[in-house]
């Protein structure tokens, strides 16, 4: 009597695999199993030549091979010409490809990476099936011991479809003990239904007996086990013939494919998330580009409005008109800032932040904003770690989330803010691949409002998407939160059910350092008499900056680009105290201009300004070195304070 895992004598296996390392590994493992590997081929044509010259007992064939013939076409030729059994190797294939491969009548499929157990079981089964088709088994005992060594479920029947053999795996999958299953009709033990329609499927054993050929199941086969539970299965059935070709029964091999289906679903989910991320990124690029152009226009509008309002003799009605222009322009500029936040193209000044302190400081303001009909509750973790974020932008995220929650509770309710430490690993975040494993600070904002319909939950972070009535919201609040959190290397999620409220949870990375105090600007509008070189390629922006600085008492030199600025500096006989330059300009960047000027003027100070706030600035080294920076559009007071700050406190 042969051992359980003994292979047919003289078995030879050929390998068709275009990845050299995988082929070599398979060869080594098959050799360790006691098999002789007759050769390795890397293309479909080479596989046919190898099959013809060595006539192996079995060929392991990669579905996707280089060359004019892929693995399926080559296998079809090999089976037709030399009747050599095929076991397909695949890493991932679409349903159409798998269906085409099944037409070859393979003896099995091995999913890469192939485990030792799967390799041994599949190869053993394939070789034994090949031996069965060439000669009758010497005895029922030998037949049983061979099938018992297979890792998949195996059921054998007589020519009437009554079960004569079940291995242990078949017992486990069907929940039918061998003693109860043997002598029963196979269709009674193997009850198959379609996963979609729930209608009974044709008995594969009966089909194999009637059609006298190998039968495989479709994609949606579900096995109804003895206890009534259901599992997805994949199987194949083939007739058992005597040496004279007489059909004596059938053998069915099947496996539980729950994990495979789960893996396929996870792949589909990952693909859907990737498409969603790409779509949001495209919207972000568009938003960032639009915001940059509008920023320059708003810079000019706000600047001239500020200058006009400086006139003390201005007609009151005209002053009111200009103030309306300034107010509307300010709101437009704020929309631009929200778009830049969503598109992750704003400059963040990240530092170690005490989230509990931020939330506590905001509590009085939030209570006033929410009103008396909404109960406000804080649950702050006393041991909360510090997170790495921009303090002002974090306040903005919390405020927007609370405003969104308030609007979801027009008849009152409860709003809760909770904080907690979170340590996430890859196993805990399979559905959020963008969230890197590590230590985080979690902030949850929960409401008892109307909730969000599942059909629109994936869109709530899109800019301008809103469920509010016309004129009741811009649709930028949650989009701004999304952009700020993602730019901070964090993630924001939403969980909601209609009528059950919503919870938005923000994950921000833990900070390695203690929090730092953030200085705040206040006091009188500062002036000066120093000389400032203004370099800006937008004529309107350059002119309003010049007029503003001159109105503050400064002497101003101006240039439209880097080369002109170098000429101005060379021709100017006196000192130049400050360079105020656009960061991104044609011919020469602001950083390059400053470095050129410092050769002759080593004490020259600099302030960069730009409407671009994405990686282009970071690549110029501005943000990395925490250089003084003004984001367009900026007002008269912002300009005055920044210039005075840099002149009075050189780096």
Order of alpha helices (4+ residues) and beta strands (2+ residues): beta-alpha-beta-alpha-beta-alpha-beta-alpha-beta-alpha-alpha-beta-beta-alpha-alpha-alpha-beta-alpha-beta-beta-beta-beta-alpha-alpha-beta-alpha-beta-beta-alpha-beta-beta-alpha-beta-beta-beta-alpha-beta-alpha-beta-alpha-beta-alpha-beta-alpha
